[in-house]
Amino acid sequence: MAHRQYSADEAKLGIAEHLDLLCQASVEIHTTVSAASDDFFAELRRRNYTTPTSYLDLVKTYKEMLAHQRGIVPVKIATYKGGLKRLEETNEMVDDLKATLIKLRPEIDKNEAETQAMVVDLEIRQKEAAVQEKVTAGEEAESRKLFAAVAAIKAECEAELEVAMPIYREAVGALDTLDRGDITEMKAYANPAEEIVLVVSAVCLLLGKPETWDEGKKLMNNPADFLGKLKNYPKDTIKERLLTKVKKYTQDPRFDPKSIAKKSKAAMSLCMWARAIDNYAGVMKVIKPKQAALAEAEGELKVAQETLSVKQAALQKVRDEIHTLQSNYQASQRKLEDLTKQKETIEVQLGRAEKLVVGLADEAQRWRETVKVLEVDLFNLVGNVLLAAGYISYVGPFTAKYRASLLKQWMHFARGRRLPFSDDFAISRILGDPVLIREWNIQGLPADDLSIENGIICT
């Protein structure tokens, strides 16, 4: 019957090679319990019945417990090995963190030194820039003053020119209204009016010719050339002596364009031209010193602006260098902060990891030993579970002495038949959960072996 039950799940339970031994051991367990029950009654007058149902319970319990242990023992081994692997990884991480710290410290020191050097250089350059800015600002102020002075002189010159230029432009415009016929008509006068002669004499004087009517007629022989000379007259280079001479004409009461217009259109235009030249020259006499002063001031302004431009360029170069230094300093400072934070983070991680490694050093050794024990238990699982199943199924009513005697007999039988089991077999080690047992003790269960075994049997 036991053979049929075991063989039904032999592949699943991994008991094919021990099938016959398991059947023999199951019978041995049942038989020894029956004999012990008789001795138990004889000694203590307490009955313990063993029936075929008890035997069936043994087989069923064994199959259930073995299937369960086949599942949990490998998981326990994998869990402990996983923990050991994690500890090994943590040790490697600690070594890596230490190596990183060793590498970081010189880099941080170097970065700190470079940053401090940048601060010193930056302070020096900023002081230089402050001096240059002060000098440049002063020169900018002087340049602005000079520019204002130049603008004032220029405005004054332009204002005075505006007085003479309209008259001159009006005179030139009057010349533009003349044509060849007007000039020819005036030249043809046999006995010209004295006002006309006065005008022509003034024109001859300004053109550097003798002041006579005949000389004037010669000038008017070529009207186009004559008018061209008047329009392009070098009004800006008239000599002072000539201007003095021309005054005798322009200040003559008869030298009036309106009255002369009644005599001759051409003479009126020539009169306006002569008066305009006189007026313009008078204005220029006042303006020329101012123009000279303006030219000198503009020269000074140009030199000042060129000098200022050079200093502004130098100042901008210093500012650019300072900006570059500031950017480099900020980048170096950020890098230093990052490295410092990285170092602090690594130190925290290293501290935690070292605490973990040190705290679990003894535990790791226990885990290694536990793995070895569990691997042995996995090999001995067939016999250990059978002993445990017999213990659970039969020994509950017995005292500690009978329990120990029965277990000793079963182990002797298994050893003799080479059924694998652990020599240090104990029900609390094979089926007990240390955490759960500790909880039972806290709840009031006595800590002796008998009480703990009873708790395992009951659960």
C-alpha positions in Angstrom: 0.0 0.0 0.0 2.8 2.4 0.9 4.6 1.4 -2.3 1.6 2.3 -4.4 1.2 5.6 -2.7 4.8 6.6 -3.0 5.3 5.4 -6.6 2.3 7.5 -7.7 4.3 10.7 -7.1 7.9 9.4 -7.3 9.0 11.7 -10.1 7.4 14.7 -8.6 8.9 14.0 -5.1 12.2 12.7 -6.4 12.1 9.5 -4.4 12.4 6.9 -7.2 15.8 5.5 -6.1 14.7 5.3 -2.5 11.2 3.9 -3.0 11.8 0.4 -1.5 13.7 1.9 1.5 10.9 4.4 2.2 8.4 1.6 2.3 10.6 -0.5 4.7 11.2 2.6 6.8 7.5 3.4 7.0 6.8 -0.1 8.2 9.6 0.2 10.7 8.2 3.4 12.1 4.7 2.0 12.5 6.0 -1.2 14.1 8.3 0.5 16.6 5.6 2.9 17.6 3.3 -0.1 18.3 5.9 -1.7 20.5 6.6 1.6 22.3 2.9 2.0 23.0 2.8 -1.3 24.8 5.8 -0.3 26.9 4.2 3.1 27.5 1.1 1.5 28.9 3.0 -0.9 31.0 5.0 1.9 32.6 2.6 4.8 32.8 -0.8 3.2 32.3 -1.5 5.5 29.4 -2.9 4.1 26.1 -1.7 5.0 22.7 -3.4 3.3 19.8 -1.7 2.6 16.4 -4.1 1.7 13.6 -3.9 1.2 9.8 -5.3 4.8 9.6 -2.2 6.0 11.5 0.0 4.3 8.9 -2.0 5.9 6.0 -1.6 9.3 7.8 2.2 8.7 7.9 2.4 8.1 4.2 0.1 11.1 3.4 1.9 13.4 5.8 5.3 12.4 4.3 4.2 13.1 0.8 2.7 16.5 1.7 5.7 17.5 3.8 8.3 16.3 1.2 6.5 18.3 -1.6 6.4 21.3 0.7 10.1 21.0 1.6 11.1 20.4 -2.0 9.7 23.9 -2.6 10.9 25.9 0.3 14.5 24.5 0.9 15.8 25.6 -2.6 14.1 28.9 -2.1 15.8 29.3 1.3 19.2 28.4 -0.3 18.6 30.9 -3.1 17.6 33.6 -0.6 20.7 33.2 1.5 22.9 33.0 -1.6 21.2 36.1 -2.9 21.9 37.9 0.4 25.6 36.8 0.2 25.8 38.0 -3.4 24.4 41.3 -2.3 26.9 41.6 0.5 29.7 40.8 -2.0 28.3 43.5 -4.3 28.2 45.9 -1.4 31.8 45.1 -0.6 32.7 45.8 -4.2 30.7 49.0 -4.1 32.6 50.0 -0.9 35.9 49.4 -2.7 34.7 51.4 -5.7 33.5 54.3 -3.5 36.8 54.3 -1.7 38.7 54.4 -5.0 36.4 57.2 -6.3 37.1 59.2 -3.1 40.8 58.7 -3.5 40.5 60.0 -7.0 38.2 62.9 -6.1 40.2 64.4 -3.3 43.2 65.5 -5.4 40.8 66.8 -8.1 38.9 68.8 -5.5 42.1 70.2 -4.1 43.3 71.2 -7.6 40.0 72.8 -8.4 40.0 74.7 -5.1 43.5 76.0 -5.8 42.5 77.0 -9.4 39.4 78.7 -8.1 41.3 80.7 -5.5 43.8 81.8 -8.2 41.0 82.9 -10.4 39.6 85.0 -7.5 42.9 86.7 -7.0 43.3 87.4 -10.8 39.7 88.6 -11.0 40.3 91.1 -8.2 43.4 92.4 -9.8 41.7 92.8 -13.2 38.7 94.5 -11.6 40.9 97.0 -9.9 42.7 97.7 -13.2 39.3 98.1 -14.9 38.1 100.5 -12.2 41.2 102.7 -12.8 40.7 102.6 -16.5 37.0 103.3 -16.3 37.8 106.4 -14.1 40.3 107.7 -16.6 38.1 106.9 -19.6 35.1 108.5 -18.0 37.1 111.7 -17.4 38.3 111.8 -21.0 34.7 111.1 -22.2 33.6 114.1 -20.2 36.3 116.3 -21.7 35.5 115.0 -25.2 31.8 115.9 -24.7 32.8 119.4 -23.6 35.0 119.8 -26.6 32.3 118.5 -28.9 29.9 121.0 -27.4 32.3 123.8 -28.0 32.9 122.7 -31.6 29.1 122.5 -32.1 28.7 126.0 -30.7 31.3 127.5 -33.0 29.9 125.7 -36.0 26.4 126.9 -35.2 27.6 130.5 -34.8 29.4 130.3 -38.2 26.4 128.8 -39.9 24.1 131.4 -38.3 26.2 134.3 -39.6 26.6 132.7 -43.1 22.8 132.4 -43.2 22.7 136.2 -43.2 24.9 136.6 -46.3 24.0 133.5 -48.2 20.4 134.4 -49.1 21.6 137.7 -50.6 24.3 135.9 -52.5 22.0 133.2 -53.7 19.5 135.9 -54.8 22.2 137.7 -56.8 23.3 134.5 -58.5 19.7 133.7 -59.2 19.4 137.1 -60.8 22.4 136.3 -63.0 20.6 133.1 -64.0 17.7 135.2 -65.4 20.0 137.0 -67.8 20.6 135.8 -71.3 22.9 136.7 -74.1 20.4 139.3 -75.4 20.3 141.2 -72.1 24.1 141.5 -72.0 24.3 142.4 -75.7 21.7 145.0 -75.3 23.5 146.7 -72.4 26.8 146.6 -74.2 25.3 148.3 -77.2 24.5 151.5 -75.2 26.5 154.3 -76.9 25.8 156.7 -74.0 24.9 154.6 -71.0 23.4 156.1 -67.9 25.9 157.0 -65.1 24.3 154.4 -62.8 25.0 151.7 -65.5 28.6 152.9 -65.8 28.9 152.8 -62.0 27.8 149.1 -61.9 30.0 148.0 -64.8 33.0 149.8 -63.2 32.3 147.9 -59.9 32.2 144.6 -61.8 35.4 145.5 -63.6 37.1 146.2 -60.3 36.0 142.9 -58.8 37.2 141.1 -62.0 40.6 142.8 -61.8 40.1 145.0 -64.8 40.3 148.8 -65.3 37.2 150.5 -64.0 35.9 151.9 -67.4 32.9 151.4 -69.6 35.1 150.4 -72.5 36.8 147.7 -70.4 33.4 146.6 -69.3 32.2 146.3 -72.9 35.3 144.1 -73.6 34.2 141.7 -70.8 30.7 141.6 -72.2 31.9 140.7 -75.7 31.4 137.1 -74.7 28.3 137.0 -72.6 28.5 133.4 -71.7 32.1 133.6 -70.5 31.3 136.8 -68.7 28.3 135.3 -66.8 30.4 132.2 -66.0 33.1 134.3 -64.4 30.5 136.1 -62.2 28.8 132.8 -61.1 32.1 131.1 -60.3 33.7 134.2 -58.7 36.2 133.2 -55.9 34.2 134.9 -53.2 36.0 133.3 -50.3 39.5 134.5 -51.4 38.8 138.2 -52.0 41.7 140.4 -50.7 41.0 143.1 -48.1 42.4 145.9 -50.3 39.9 145.0 -53.1 37.0 145.0 -50.7 38.0 148.4 -49.4 38.0 149.7 -53.0 34.6 148.2 -53.9 33.0 150.1 -51.0 33.1 153.3 -53.0 30.7 151.7 -55.3 28.4 149.7 -53.0 28.1 152.6 -50.6 27.2 155.1 -53.4 23.5 156.0 -53.1 23.1 155.6 -56.8 24.2 151.9 -56.4 20.7 150.7 -55.8 19.2 147.7 -57.6 15.7 149.1 -57.6 16.6 152.4 -59.2 19.1 150.8 -61.6 16.4 148.3 -62.7 14.6 151.2 -64.3 17.7 151.8 -66.6 18.6 148.2 -67.4 17.6 144.7 -66.3 21.2 143.4 -66.8 22.7 146.3 -64.9 20.3 145.6 -62.0 21.4 141.9 -61.8 25.1 143.0 -62.0 24.4 145.5 -59.2 22.8 142.8 -57.0 25.8 140.5 -57.6 28.3 143.2 -56.7 26.4 144.1 -53.5 26.1 140.4 -52.6 29.8 139.8 -53.1 30.5 142.8 -50.8 28.0 141.6 -48.1 29.4 138.1 -48.3 32.9 139.2 -48.0 32.0 141.4 -45.0 30.4 138.4 -43.3 33.4 136.2 -44.1 35.7 138.7 -42.6 34.0 138.0 -39.2 33.5 134.3 -39.8 37.0 133.3 -41.0 38.6 133.6 -37.6 35.8 131.5 -36.2 36.2 129.0 -39.0 39.9 128.8 -38.1 39.0 128.2 -34.5 36.4 125.7 -35.6 39.0 123.8 -37.7 41.4 123.8 -34.8 38.7 122.6 -32.4 37.6 119.9 -34.8 41.2 118.8 -35.1 41.5 118.6 -31.3 38.2 116.8 -31.1 39.3 114.3 -33.7 42.6 113.6 -31.8 40.6 113.4 -28.5 38.1 111.0 -30.0 40.8 108.8 -31.5 42.6 108.7 -28.1 39.3 108.1 -26.4 38.4 105.3 -28.9 41.7 103.6 -28.1 41.2 103.8 -24.4 37.5 102.6 -24.8 38.8 99.7 -26.8 41.4 98.9 -24.1 38.7 99.2 -21.4 36.3 97.0 -23.4 39.1 94.4 -23.7 39.6 94.5 -20.0 35.9 94.1 -19.4 35.8 91.2 -21.8 38.7 89.6 -20.0 36.9 90.2 -16.7 33.7 88.6 -18.1 35.7 85.6 -19.3 37.3 85.3 -15.9 34.0 85.6 -14.2 32.5 82.9 -16.5 35.5 80.7 -15.9 35.3 81.3 -12.1 31.6 80.5 -12.0 32.1 77.4 -14.0 35.0 76.4 -11.7 32.9 77.2 -8.7 30.0 75.0 -10.0 32.4 72.2 -10.7 33.9 72.5 -7.2 30.4 72.5 -5.7 29.4 69.4 -7.8 32.6 67.6 -6.8 32.1 68.5 -3.2 28.5 67.3 -3.3 29.6 64.1 -5.1 32.2 63.6 -2.4 29.7 64.2 0.4 27.2 61.8 -1.2 29.9 59.2 -1.6 31.0 59.6 2.0 27.4 59.1 3.2 26.9 56.1 0.9 30.3 54.7 2.0 29.4 55.2 5.7 26.1 53.4 5.3 27.6 50.6 3.2 30.5 50.1 5.7 28.0 50.0 8.6 26.0 47.4 6.6 29.0 45.3 5.8 30.4 45.5 9.3 27.0 44.8 10.9 26.4 41.8 8.6 29.9 40.4 8.6 29.1 37.8 11.3 25.7 37.3 9.7 27.3 36.6 6.4 29.3 33.8 8.0 26.2 32.4 9.5 24.5 32.6 6.1 27.3 30.7 4.5 27.1 28.0 7.1 23.3 27.9 6.7 23.6 27.5 3.0 25.9 24.5 3.5 23.5 23.0 6.0 20.5 23.6 3.7 22.4 22.1 0.8 23.1 19.0 3.0 19.4 19.1 4.1 18.3 19.2 0.4 20.4 16.0 -0.2 19.1 14.4 3.0 15.5 15.6 2.5 14.1 12.1 1.8 15.2 10.7 5.1 14.7 13.9 7.2 11.2 14.4 6.1 10.3 10.7 6.8 11.7 11.1 10.3 9.7 14.3 10.7 6.5 12.8 9.3 6.9 9.9 11.7 7.4 12.3 14.5 4.3 14.4 13.6 2.1 11.3 13.0 3.0 9.2 16.0 5.0 10.7 19.0 2.5 13.4 20.2 1.1 11.3 23.1 4.6 10.2 24.2 6.8 11.7 26.8 10.3 13.1 26.0 12.0 9.8 26.9 9.9 7.7 24.6 10.2 10.3 21.8 13.9 10.2 22.0 14.0 6.4 22.0 11.8 6.1 19.0 13.8 8.7 17.0 17.0 6.9 17.9 15.5 3.6 16.6 14.3 5.2 13.4 17.7 6.9 12.8 19.5 3.6 13.4 17.3 1.8 10.9 17.8 4.6 8.3 21.6 4.6 8.8 21.7 0.8 8.4 19.7 1.0 5.1 21.7 3.9 3.8 18.6 6.1 3.6 20.0 9.7 3.6 19.3 11.9 6.6 21.0 14.4 8.8 23.0 13.0 11.8 22.0 16.1 13.8 18.3 15.7 12.9 16.0 17.7 15.2 12.3 18.3 14.5 12.7 22.0 15.5 15.5 22.5 12.9 13.8 20.6 10.0 10.3 21.9 10.5 10.6 24.9 12.8 10.6 28.5 11.9 12.9 30.4 14.3 10.9 33.6 14.0 7.6 31.8 14.7 9.2 29.9 17.6 10.4 33.2 19.1 6.9 34.6 18.8 5.5 31.5 20.6 8.0 32.1 23.4 7.0 35.7 23.7 3.4 34.6 23.9 4.2 32.3 26.9 5.3 29.0 25.4 8.1 27.5 27.5 11.5 27.4 25.7 12.3 23.7 26.4 12.5 21.3 23.5 9.4 19.3 24.4 7.2 22.4 24.4 8.6 23.6 21.1 8.1 20.1 19.6 4.5 20.0 20.8 3.9 23.4 19.2 5.3 22.2 15.9 3.2 19.0 16.0 0.1 21.0 16.8 0.6 23.4 13.9 
